[in-house]
């Protein structure tokens, strides 16, 4: 059974930092391309960042470039999203996504590029 689980969300003040984690079980973690998405109330799901199976390639959405860093530790079957200089507009439900299909990162900020999803975790940034 495939399980994708996010952790590390919460409430933080503007300018602060949070680190999200994502684990994926029931899959070979080293084979997975992975991504982070977010969705605020009344808005479409937005691609935040993605990372190749090795961690050597990454992409970021324009709204988070320079503030967020994606990484992974395949030995721990875990992916991370370090979020810094958080802004109230970063408030959203954050989702981890995983794909077993190896086709590069060109389309990986699109939700349709992933087969497996976590339940999401709330991040709230107060002003």
Secondary structure, DSSP 8 states (H G I E B T S, - for coil): --EEEEE--EEEETT--EEEEEEEESS-GGG-EEEEEEE-TTS--EEEEEE-TTSS-EEE-TTTTTTEEEEEEGGGTEEEEEE-S--GGG-EEEEEEEE-----STTTTSGGG-SEE---EEEEEE-
